[in-house]
Amino acid sequence: MQISGRTILVSGGASGLGGACAEMIGAAGGRAIILDVNESAGRAHASRLGEDAEFVRADVTNGPELQHAIDSAVRRCGAIHGAICAAGIAAAGRVLGKEGVQPLDHFTRVIDINLTGTFNMIRLSAAAMSVNPPANSGERGVIVSTASVAAFDGQIGQAAYAASKGGIVAMTLPLAREFARIGVRVMTIAPGTFDTPLLAGLPQAARESLAQQVPFPSRLGRPTEFAALVRHIFENEMLNGEVIRLDGAIRMAPK
């Protein structure tokens, strides 16, 4: 699928990896529908991108709200041709910490936003794409989800986060198999340590330490590199049902 002339949803599109994807879509001649709960950041990013983007407030964990946002986009743009699921949170905490057992709502909140929110985006966007006229190959749409290397190399304190990202990895293939009949491809990227707002709050020494753990290149990943891979996935029709690590060969230590 060529992005030019296509309309693509981007959850978590106000900043970070999603923000870079929204920018990439505009540069490739497409239209990005930025979905985010951060209204000020979302509107500002859409304004920077100009006519190539628009912002719609939507919480990926809220089914009716997300459905309304997708329906509105379809009415305005005619169709939805792709979805990039980049909304999520990073949360850390030992199950048996110094202050006692980890509260259950810590785990359920991370799962709700990262995993259930991603599934909510996938199910509703796939339904919208299923009615698109097929391309010559039968393709109707592309979905790209965001996991993490923590799905494979979860560190101490990352039980909830690793579980949420591992769930995204695990559902990639069955979703791709199911959606084959409607011509919608499903892919997942598992990024390593990237220079996003999630890491921006760390002390410089901590950021440098994370960068040095990457074998090559020994630096934090750039959101534009994530977006470049997303674009390749859209354009390469044989990429389907797979998880791609984008991590500079890093393998996370226990802590």
MOZI-V101439 format. One record per backbone hydrogen bond with DSSP energy under -0.5 kcal/mol. CO is the residue of the C=O (numbers start at 1). NH is the residue of the N-H. E is the energy in kcal/mol with one decimal. If there is no record, write none. Layout:
CO|NH|E  CO|NH|E
This chain:
3|6|-2.6  6|8|-0.5  6|31|-2.8  7|81|-3.0  7|82|-1.0  8|33|-2.7  9|84|-2.6  10|13|-1.0  10|35|-2.7  11|86|-1.1  12|15|-0.8  15|18|-0.6  15|19|-2.1  16|20|-2.1  17|21|-1.8  18|22|-2.3  19|23|-1.9  20|24|-2.3  21|25|-2.5  22|26|-1.8  23|27|-2.2  24|28|-1.9  25|30|-3.0  26|29|-1.4  29|5|-2.6  31|8|-2.8  32|34|-0.8  32|54|-2.0  33|10|-2.5  33|35|-0.6  34|56|-2.9  35|12|-1.9  35|13|-1.4  36|58|-1.4  37|39|-1.2  38|42|-2.5  39|43|-2.8  40|44|-1.9  41|45|-2.4  42|46|-2.3  43|47|-2.2  44|48|-2.0  45|49|-1.8  46|50|-1.0  49|52|-1.1  50|53|-1.6  52|32|-2.7  54|34|-2.9  56|36|-1.0  58|60|-0.6  59|62|-2.0  61|63|-0.8  62|66|-2.5  63|67|-2.7  64|68|-2.3  65|69|-1.9  66|70|-2.3  67|71|-2.8  68|72|-2.3  69|73|-1.9  70|74|-2.4  71|75|-2.2  72|76|-2.1  73|77|-2.9  74|78|-2.2  81|142|-1.2  82|9|-2.5  83|85|-0.5  83|144|-2.7  84|11|-2.3  84|86|-1.0  85|146|-0.8  89|91|-0.5  95|97|-0.6  95|102|-3.0  97|100|-1.5  100|97|-1.7  103|106|-1.3  103|107|-0.8  104|108|-2.3  105|109|-1.9  106|110|-1.6  107|111|-2.3  108|112|-2.5  109|113|-2.2  110|114|-2.5  110|115|-0.5  111|115|-1.3  111|116|-2.6  112|117|-1.2  115|119|-2.5  116|120|-2.5  117|121|-2.0  118|122|-2.4  119|123|-3.0  120|124|-1.9  121|125|-2.3  122|126|-2.5  123|127|-1.4  124|128|-1.6  125|129|-2.3  126|130|-1.8  128|131|-0.7  129|132|-1.9  135|138|-1.7  139|135|-2.3  141|185|-2.1  142|83|-2.1  143|187|-2.7  144|85|-3.1  145|147|-0.6  145|189|-2.4  148|151|-1.8  149|152|-1.8  149|153|-3.1  150|154|-0.7  155|158|-2.3  157|93|-2.3  158|162|-3.5  159|163|-2.0  160|164|-2.3  161|165|-2.3  162|166|-2.7  163|167|-1.9  164|168|-1.1  165|169|-2.0  166|170|-2.5  167|171|-1.8  168|172|-0.7  169|172|-0.9  169|173|-0.6  170|174|-0.6  171|175|-1.9  172|176|-2.2  173|177|-2.6  174|178|-2.1  175|179|-3.0  176|180|-0.7  178|181|-0.9  179|182|-1.1  179|183|-0.6  179|184|-2.0  180|183|-0.9  183|140|-3.8  183|141|-1.6  183|185|-0.5  185|143|-2.3  186|241|-2.8  187|145|-2.7  188|244|-2.5  189|147|-3.2  189|191|-0.7  190|246|-2.0  191|149|-1.9  192|194|-0.8  193|221|-2.9  194|196|-1.8  196|199|-1.7  196|200|-1.3  197|201|-0.7  199|202|-1.8  203|207|-2.1  204|208|-2.6  205|209|-2.0  206|210|-2.2  207|211|-2.1  208|212|-2.1  209|213|-0.8  210|213|-0.7  211|214|-1.4  213|215|-0.6  217|219|-2.4  221|195|-3.1  222|225|-1.8  222|226|-1.3  223|227|-2.4  224|228|-1.9  225|229|-1.5  226|230|-2.1  227|231|-2.4  228|232|-1.9  229|233|-2.4  230|234|-2.1  231|235|-2.0  232|236|-1.8  235|237|-0.8  236|239|-1.7  238|240|-0.9  242|188|-2.1  243|245|-0.5  244|190|-3.1  246|192|-2.1  247|250|-1.3  248|216|-1.7  254|156|-3.6
